[in-house]
C-alpha cells in the first residue's frame, strides 16, 4: 500500500521538507515591511501609527 522508507531515504526526506532558515537580512526585511504596512493602514484609517492591531484592521 505505502512505499516503505529505507534507512537511507528517511533522513533525506526529513531534511528536504524543513522550512528554509531565515537569514538576518530576511528577518529585517520582513519587520520593515510589517511596519510599513501598519503605517499605511493607520494612515488610511486616519489614526496614530502603533494603535492599529497587526492582524486585524
Beta strands, then each sheet from edge to edge (+ up, - down):
end
